[in-house]
Amino acid sequence: MTKCSPIVLVLALSLLVLPAAGYADDRDGRGGDDRDRGERSDARGSRGGALDGAHGVLRFADAALYELSENACLLDKNGQCTLDPSQAVARKATSPLQGIAKLGTVLCPSAVRDTNPGTDSCTVTVSGSDNVSLVDGQGTVSGTFAVVIQLDNPVDSPELPVMSGSFAGTIDFSPIFSGTPLGFATGTLTVKSSPLALELADTTVSFSGVFRNPFAISVQGRPRRGEDAFYLVDGEPVPVKQDERAAGWPTVRFEITFN
């Protein structure tokens, strides 16, 4: 694979602004998109306009997670954080994520209907870390997760864990080198505690996933908070929906499929 200088990748990761009609196609030989045309249309909202962004993703994936914030730094060859991009060889970050998982998957067992009979999904929270090479875009990802339900305030976000566990895997952000705002992940997820579904304790499943980085179609530069942003889906820009923002900022979307 063609190598890319650390400075180039740092800029690519931190400034995902693409000129109009200049975005790259994500159909890059990784097997293509296995959704049928109807599912793709629903996910884009052309026939499923009432769906929020996360539930739209569940038409073709098992979970949709969103990066709520991020603390990141560039690492030099000694593994120390540096403010000098010319000395950087890797980028590490820690992020909280939140989203939903499809009912019937390992992250949303049918037992949750005992506490919420009408639900079709479960709320999932994640604390994740990654470390990505600025030379080839390859890296590692790991963290912990919890499935949460409402505890004492039915208006705010769910907060009572009813399942918890950990995950680990590898990630590939090399598409960023060519201006494609995508990353890919594979790994395993292990349930460590599951009070509502005891049979799932100590269960390990494999997963694959796609990171969709939000970008702007603009010739003027980075969009301000609250302005239009897009995800690249099937080679086309799809607007970031209101529920796919955190405090007004477009978020990285992580679509997970259990294998």
LOVORO-622986 format. One record per residue (C-alpha): residue number from 0; residue in one letter; x, y, z. Coordinates in nm, 3 decimals. Layout:
% LOVORO-622986
<atom n="NUM" res="A" east="X" north="Y" up="Z"/>
...
This chain:
% LOVORO-622986
<atom n="0" res="M" east="0.000" north="0.000" up="0.000"/>
<atom n="1" res="T" east="0.121" north="0.349" up="-0.079"/>
<atom n="2" res="K" east="0.253" north="0.519" up="0.231"/>
<atom n="3" res="C" east="0.122" north="0.860" up="0.338"/>
<atom n="4" res="S" east="0.311" north="1.116" up="0.542"/>
<atom n="5" res="P" east="0.194" north="1.165" up="0.902"/>
<atom n="6" res="I" east="0.113" north="1.532" up="0.837"/>
<atom n="7" res="V" east="-0.114" north="1.443" up="0.546"/>
<atom n="8" res="L" east="-0.314" north="1.191" up="0.751"/>
<atom n="9" res="V" east="-0.339" north="1.426" up="1.050"/>
<atom n="10" res="L" east="-0.493" north="1.688" up="0.825"/>
<atom n="11" res="A" east="-0.722" north="1.432" up="0.663"/>
<atom n="12" res="L" east="-0.847" north="1.304" up="0.997"/>
<atom n="13" res="S" east="-0.906" north="1.651" up="1.139"/>
<atom n="14" res="L" east="-1.048" north="1.834" up="0.835"/>
<atom n="15" res="L" east="-1.305" north="1.625" up="0.652"/>
<atom n="16" res="V" east="-1.430" north="1.896" up="0.415"/>
<atom n="17" res="L" east="-1.492" north="1.782" up="0.060"/>
<atom n="18" res="P" east="-1.567" north="2.006" up="-0.240"/>
<atom n="19" res="A" east="-1.908" north="1.974" up="-0.402"/>
<atom n="20" res="A" east="-1.931" north="1.655" up="-0.612"/>
<atom n="21" res="G" east="-1.577" north="1.573" up="-0.504"/>
<atom n="22" res="Y" east="-1.642" north="1.300" up="-0.249"/>
<atom n="23" res="A" east="-1.498" north="0.954" up="-0.300"/>
<atom n="24" res="D" east="-1.699" north="0.638" up="-0.352"/>
<atom n="25" res="D" east="-1.703" north="0.391" up="-0.062"/>
<atom n="26" res="R" east="-1.754" north="0.092" up="-0.291"/>
<atom n="27" res="D" east="-1.385" north="0.012" up="-0.284"/>
<atom n="28" res="G" east="-1.365" north="-0.359" up="-0.345"/>
<atom n="29" res="R" east="-1.443" north="-0.463" up="0.014"/>
<atom n="30" res="G" east="-1.736" north="-0.670" up="-0.107"/>
<atom n="31" res="G" east="-1.967" north="-0.379" up="-0.181"/>
<atom n="32" res="D" east="-2.291" north="-0.303" up="-0.005"/>
<atom n="33" res="D" east="-2.495" north="-0.618" up="0.052"/>
<atom n="34" res="R" east="-2.817" north="-0.431" up="0.128"/>
<atom n="35" res="D" east="-3.087" north="-0.455" up="-0.134"/>
<atom n="36" res="R" east="-3.205" north="-0.140" up="-0.308"/>
<atom n="37" res="G" east="-3.510" north="-0.107" up="-0.084"/>
<atom n="38" res="E" east="-3.302" north="-0.115" up="0.232"/>
<atom n="39" res="R" east="-3.063" north="0.144" up="0.095"/>
<atom n="40" res="S" east="-3.351" north="0.373" up="0.006"/>
<atom n="41" res="D" east="-3.503" north="0.338" up="0.350"/>
<atom n="42" res="A" east="-3.171" north="0.412" up="0.517"/>
<atom n="43" res="R" east="-3.141" north="0.733" up="0.318"/>
<atom n="44" res="G" east="-3.487" north="0.839" up="0.416"/>
<atom n="45" res="S" east="-3.643" north="0.849" up="0.070"/>
<atom n="46" res="R" east="-3.907" north="0.598" up="0.177"/>
<atom n="47" res="G" east="-3.844" north="0.597" up="0.550"/>
<atom n="48" res="G" east="-3.854" north="0.968" up="0.622"/>
<atom n="49" res="A" east="-4.018" north="0.920" up="0.962"/>
<atom n="50" res="L" east="-3.720" north="0.721" up="1.087"/>
<atom n="51" res="D" east="-3.456" north="0.898" up="1.292"/>
<atom n="52" res="G" east="-3.098" north="0.843" up="1.185"/>
<atom n="53" res="A" east="-3.020" north="0.563" up="1.429"/>
<atom n="54" res="H" east="-3.334" north="0.359" up="1.356"/>
<atom n="55" res="G" east="-3.265" north="0.404" up="0.987"/>
<atom n="56" res="V" east="-2.928" north="0.237" up="1.037"/>
<atom n="57" res="L" east="-3.096" north="-0.059" up="1.210"/>
<atom n="58" res="R" east="-3.264" north="-0.142" up="0.878"/>
<atom n="59" res="F" east="-2.928" north="-0.287" up="0.764"/>
<atom n="60" res="A" east="-2.705" north="-0.312" up="1.074"/>
<atom n="61" res="D" east="-2.738" north="-0.455" up="1.423"/>
<atom n="62" res="A" east="-2.633" north="-0.143" up="1.613"/>
<atom n="63" res="A" east="-2.568" north="0.226" up="1.553"/>
<atom n="64" res="L" east="-2.332" north="0.410" up="1.785"/>
<atom n="65" res="Y" east="-2.237" north="0.778" up="1.782"/>
<atom n="66" res="E" east="-1.922" north="0.942" up="1.913"/>
<atom n="67" res="L" east="-2.041" north="1.199" up="2.167"/>
<atom n="68" res="S" east="-1.699" north="1.357" up="2.221"/>
<atom n="69" res="E" east="-1.332" north="1.273" up="2.182"/>
<atom n="70" res="N" east="-1.003" north="1.333" up="2.363"/>
<atom n="71" res="A" east="-0.717" north="1.269" up="2.122"/>
<atom n="72" res="C" east="-0.346" north="1.328" up="2.087"/>
<atom n="73" res="L" east="-0.071" north="1.267" up="1.836"/>
<atom n="74" res="L" east="0.202" north="1.024" up="1.939"/>
<atom n="75" res="D" east="0.570" north="1.056" up="1.852"/>
<atom n="76" res="K" east="0.799" north="0.759" up="1.792"/>
<atom n="77" res="N" east="0.846" north="0.723" up="2.168"/>
<atom n="78" res="G" east="0.473" north="0.693" up="2.230"/>
<atom n="79" res="Q" east="0.449" north="1.039" up="2.386"/>
<atom n="80" res="C" east="0.187" north="1.298" up="2.298"/>
<atom n="81" res="T" east="0.321" north="1.576" up="2.077"/>
<atom n="82" res="L" east="0.182" north="1.902" up="1.940"/>
<atom n="83" res="D" east="0.417" north="1.882" up="1.640"/>
<atom n="84" res="P" east="0.251" north="1.696" up="1.351"/>
<atom n="85" res="S" east="0.588" north="1.647" up="1.182"/>
<atom n="86" res="Q" east="0.693" north="1.426" up="1.475"/>
<atom n="87" res="A" east="0.371" north="1.225" up="1.488"/>
<atom n="88" res="V" east="0.359" north="0.858" up="1.394"/>
<atom n="89" res="A" east="0.022" north="0.764" up="1.545"/>
<atom n="90" res="R" east="-0.299" north="0.909" up="1.680"/>
<atom n="91" res="K" east="-0.467" north="0.781" up="1.996"/>
<atom n="92" res="A" east="-0.808" north="0.878" up="2.127"/>
<atom n="93" res="T" east="-1.067" north="0.795" up="2.390"/>
<atom n="94" res="S" east="-1.436" north="0.855" up="2.330"/>
<atom n="95" res="P" east="-1.773" north="0.797" up="2.492"/>
<atom n="96" res="L" east="-2.033" north="0.669" up="2.247"/>
<atom n="97" res="Q" east="-2.405" north="0.609" up="2.271"/>
<atom n="98" res="G" east="-2.659" north="0.457" up="2.039"/>
<atom n="99" res="I" east="-2.907" north="0.176" up="1.995"/>
<atom n="100" res="A" east="-2.899" north="-0.196" up="1.917"/>
<atom n="101" res="K" east="-3.162" north="-0.399" up="1.736"/>
<atom n="102" res="L" east="-3.398" north="-0.612" up="1.943"/>
<atom n="103" res="G" east="-3.296" north="-0.978" up="1.927"/>
<atom n="104" res="T" east="-2.923" north="-0.915" up="1.900"/>
<atom n="105" res="V" east="-2.668" north="-0.988" up="2.171"/>
<atom n="106" res="L" east="-2.685" north="-0.621" up="2.278"/>
<atom n="107" res="C" east="-3.064" north="-0.626" up="2.301"/>
<atom n="108" res="P" east="-3.201" north="-0.962" up="2.420"/>
<atom n="109" res="S" east="-3.576" north="-1.013" up="2.414"/>
<atom n="110" res="A" east="-3.576" north="-1.008" up="2.795"/>
<atom n="111" res="V" east="-3.558" north="-0.628" up="2.788"/>
<atom n="112" res="R" east="-3.927" north="-0.633" up="2.697"/>
<atom n="113" res="D" east="-3.992" north="-0.731" up="3.057"/>
<atom n="114" res="T" east="-3.897" north="-0.377" up="3.154"/>
<atom n="115" res="N" east="-4.013" north="-0.202" up="2.835"/>
<atom n="116" res="P" east="-4.281" north="-0.406" up="2.654"/>
<atom n="117" res="G" east="-4.306" north="-0.181" up="2.348"/>
<atom n="118" res="T" east="-3.938" north="-0.145" up="2.273"/>
<atom n="119" res="D" east="-3.779" north="-0.235" up="1.940"/>
<atom n="120" res="S" east="-3.423" north="-0.148" up="2.043"/>
<atom n="121" res="C" east="-3.190" north="-0.105" up="2.341"/>
<atom n="122" res="T" east="-2.977" north="0.191" up="2.443"/>
<atom n="123" res="V" east="-2.605" north="0.114" up="2.448"/>
<atom n="124" res="T" east="-2.326" north="0.321" up="2.600"/>
<atom n="125" res="V" east="-1.959" north="0.268" up="2.522"/>
<atom n="126" res="S" east="-1.622" north="0.392" up="2.640"/>
<atom n="127" res="G" east="-1.376" north="0.323" up="2.361"/>
<atom n="128" res="S" east="-1.010" north="0.385" up="2.283"/>
<atom n="129" res="D" east="-0.815" north="0.352" up="1.961"/>
<atom n="130" res="N" east="-0.457" north="0.387" up="1.844"/>
<atom n="131" res="V" east="-0.409" north="0.441" up="1.471"/>
<atom n="132" res="S" east="-0.088" north="0.456" up="1.270"/>
<atom n="133" res="L" east="-0.041" north="0.775" up="1.069"/>
<atom n="134" res="V" east="0.169" north="0.578" up="0.823"/>
<atom n="135" res="D" east="-0.078" north="0.316" up="0.701"/>
<atom n="136" res="G" east="-0.404" north="0.390" up="0.884"/>
<atom n="137" res="Q" east="-0.407" north="0.057" up="1.068"/>
<atom n="138" res="G" east="-0.469" north="0.034" up="1.440"/>
<atom n="139" res="T" east="-0.642" north="-0.118" up="1.738"/>
<atom n="140" res="V" east="-0.966" north="-0.045" up="1.919"/>
<atom n="141" res="S" east="-1.089" north="-0.160" up="2.260"/>
<atom n="142" res="G" east="-1.321" north="-0.061" up="2.541"/>
<atom n="143" res="T" east="-1.622" north="-0.141" up="2.752"/>
<atom n="144" res="F" east="-1.995" north="-0.126" up="2.691"/>
<atom n="145" res="A" east="-2.321" north="-0.131" up="2.883"/>
<atom n="146" res="V" east="-2.684" north="-0.182" up="2.785"/>
<atom n="147" res="V" east="-2.888" north="0.064" up="2.991"/>
<atom n="148" res="I" east="-3.254" north="0.119" up="3.078"/>
<atom n="149" res="Q" east="-3.439" north="0.397" up="3.259"/>
<atom n="150" res="L" east="-3.386" north="0.419" up="3.634"/>
<atom n="151" res="D" east="-3.539" north="0.727" up="3.796"/>
<atom n="152" res="N" east="-3.603" north="0.986" up="3.524"/>
<atom n="153" res="P" east="-3.808" north="0.872" up="3.224"/>
<atom n="154" res="V" east="-3.729" north="1.193" up="3.036"/>
<atom n="155" res="D" east="-3.350" north="1.185" up="3.018"/>
<atom n="156" res="S" east="-3.120" north="0.924" up="2.870"/>
<atom n="157" res="P" east="-3.134" north="0.570" up="3.021"/>
<atom n="158" res="E" east="-2.875" north="0.512" up="3.292"/>
<atom n="159" res="L" east="-2.924" north="0.174" up="3.466"/>
<atom n="160" res="P" east="-2.691" north="-0.097" up="3.328"/>
<atom n="161" res="V" east="-2.856" north="-0.437" up="3.270"/>
<atom n="162" res="M" east="-2.566" north="-0.580" up="3.068"/>
<atom n="163" res="S" east="-2.198" north="-0.498" up="3.053"/>
<atom n="164" res="G" east="-1.887" north="-0.626" up="2.886"/>
<atom n="165" res="S" east="-1.582" north="-0.546" up="2.679"/>
<atom n="166" res="F" east="-1.465" north="-0.550" up="2.319"/>
<atom n="167" res="A" east="-1.139" north="-0.545" up="2.126"/>
<atom n="168" res="G" east="-1.037" north="-0.549" up="1.763"/>
<atom n="169" res="T" east="-0.855" north="-0.385" up="1.476"/>
<atom n="170" res="I" east="-0.946" north="-0.081" up="1.269"/>
<atom n="171" res="D" east="-0.850" north="0.038" up="0.922"/>
<atom n="172" res="F" east="-0.864" north="0.409" up="0.843"/>
<atom n="173" res="S" east="-0.656" north="0.385" up="0.526"/>
<atom n="174" res="P" east="-0.950" north="0.508" up="0.310"/>
<atom n="175" res="I" east="-0.887" north="0.851" up="0.465"/>
<atom n="176" res="F" east="-0.564" north="0.864" up="0.261"/>
<atom n="177" res="S" east="-0.768" north="0.885" up="-0.059"/>
<atom n="178" res="G" east="-1.019" north="1.134" up="0.080"/>
<atom n="179" res="T" east="-1.287" north="0.876" up="0.160"/>
<atom n="180" res="P" east="-1.441" north="0.954" up="0.503"/>
<atom n="181" res="L" east="-1.471" north="0.591" up="0.614"/>
<atom n="182" res="G" east="-1.306" north="0.344" up="0.847"/>
<atom n="183" res="F" east="-1.356" north="-0.027" up="0.906"/>
<atom n="184" res="A" east="-1.336" north="-0.247" up="1.214"/>
<atom n="185" res="T" east="-1.342" north="-0.614" up="1.306"/>
<atom n="186" res="G" east="-1.323" north="-0.768" up="1.650"/>
<atom n="187" res="T" east="-1.493" north="-0.957" up="1.929"/>
<atom n="188" res="L" east="-1.736" north="-0.852" up="2.200"/>
<atom n="189" res="T" east="-1.772" north="-1.037" up="2.532"/>
<atom n="190" res="V" east="-2.067" north="-1.010" up="2.768"/>
<atom n="191" res="K" east="-1.944" north="-1.019" up="3.128"/>
<atom n="192" res="S" east="-2.264" north="-0.945" up="3.318"/>
<atom n="193" res="S" east="-2.626" north="-0.982" up="3.207"/>
<atom n="194" res="P" east="-2.883" north="-0.978" up="3.491"/>
<atom n="195" res="L" east="-3.182" north="-0.970" up="3.255"/>
<atom n="196" res="A" east="-3.054" north="-1.252" up="3.034"/>
<atom n="197" res="L" east="-2.832" north="-1.476" up="3.245"/>
<atom n="198" res="E" east="-2.768" north="-1.714" up="2.957"/>
<atom n="199" res="L" east="-2.568" north="-1.444" up="2.778"/>
<atom n="200" res="A" east="-2.303" north="-1.409" up="3.052"/>
<atom n="201" res="D" east="-1.957" north="-1.502" up="2.920"/>
<atom n="202" res="T" east="-2.085" north="-1.500" up="2.562"/>
<atom n="203" res="T" east="-1.835" north="-1.386" up="2.298"/>
<atom n="204" res="V" east="-1.939" north="-1.284" up="1.947"/>
<atom n="205" res="S" east="-1.747" north="-1.143" up="1.654"/>
<atom n="206" res="F" east="-1.843" north="-0.821" up="1.482"/>
<atom n="207" res="S" east="-1.755" north="-0.604" up="1.187"/>
<atom n="208" res="G" east="-1.831" north="-0.239" up="1.149"/>
<atom n="209" res="V" east="-1.806" north="0.079" up="0.946"/>
<atom n="210" res="F" east="-1.710" north="0.422" up="1.079"/>
<atom n="211" res="R" east="-1.872" north="0.702" up="0.884"/>
<atom n="212" res="N" east="-1.701" north="1.034" up="0.947"/>
<atom n="213" res="P" east="-1.922" north="1.341" up="0.893"/>
<atom n="214" res="F" east="-1.806" north="1.581" up="0.626"/>
<atom n="215" res="A" east="-1.913" north="1.907" up="0.462"/>
<atom n="216" res="I" east="-1.976" north="1.968" up="0.094"/>
<atom n="217" res="S" east="-1.822" north="2.311" up="0.083"/>
<atom n="218" res="V" east="-1.565" north="2.524" up="-0.096"/>
<atom n="219" res="Q" east="-1.538" north="2.759" up="0.200"/>
<atom n="220" res="G" east="-1.396" north="2.526" up="0.460"/>
<atom n="221" res="R" east="-1.508" north="2.359" up="0.780"/>
<atom n="222" res="P" east="-1.879" north="2.395" up="0.866"/>
<atom n="223" res="R" east="-1.979" north="2.565" up="1.188"/>
<atom n="224" res="R" east="-2.171" north="2.383" up="1.459"/>
<atom n="225" res="G" east="-2.530" north="2.322" up="1.352"/>
<atom n="226" res="E" east="-2.465" north="2.359" up="0.980"/>
<atom n="227" res="D" east="-2.529" north="2.086" up="0.723"/>
<atom n="228" res="A" east="-2.304" north="1.781" up="0.733"/>
<atom n="229" res="F" east="-2.315" north="1.445" up="0.557"/>
<atom n="230" res="Y" east="-2.218" north="1.078" up="0.580"/>
<atom n="231" res="L" east="-2.093" north="0.887" up="0.277"/>
<atom n="232" res="V" east="-2.330" north="0.594" up="0.207"/>
<atom n="233" res="D" east="-2.310" north="0.390" up="-0.114"/>
<atom n="234" res="G" east="-2.091" north="0.661" up="-0.266"/>
<atom n="235" res="E" east="-2.346" north="0.936" up="-0.204"/>
<atom n="236" res="P" east="-2.375" north="1.209" up="0.064"/>
<atom n="237" res="V" east="-2.653" north="1.140" up="0.316"/>
<atom n="238" res="P" east="-2.748" north="1.425" up="0.552"/>
<atom n="239" res="V" east="-2.661" north="1.387" up="0.918"/>
<atom n="240" res="K" east="-2.992" north="1.388" up="1.104"/>
<atom n="241" res="Q" east="-3.075" north="1.574" up="1.422"/>
<atom n="242" res="D" east="-3.039" north="1.267" up="1.646"/>
<atom n="243" res="E" east="-2.694" north="1.207" up="1.496"/>
<atom n="244" res="R" east="-2.552" north="1.523" up="1.654"/>
<atom n="245" res="A" east="-2.406" north="1.586" up="1.999"/>
<atom n="246" res="A" east="-2.454" north="1.942" up="2.134"/>
<atom n="247" res="G" east="-2.503" north="2.052" up="1.776"/>
<atom n="248" res="W" east="-2.191" north="1.886" up="1.636"/>
<atom n="249" res="P" east="-2.218" north="1.611" up="1.370"/>
<atom n="250" res="T" east="-2.087" north="1.285" up="1.516"/>
<atom n="251" res="V" east="-1.888" north="0.992" up="1.382"/>
<atom n="252" res="R" east="-2.134" north="0.707" up="1.320"/>
<atom n="253" res="F" east="-2.029" north="0.348" up="1.389"/>
<atom n="254" res="E" east="-2.249" north="0.081" up="1.227"/>
<atom n="255" res="I" east="-2.201" north="-0.266" up="1.376"/>
<atom n="256" res="T" east="-2.299" north="-0.606" up="1.240"/>
<atom n="257" res="F" east="-2.259" north="-0.923" up="1.444"/>
<atom n="258" res="N" east="-2.117" north="-1.214" up="1.248"/>
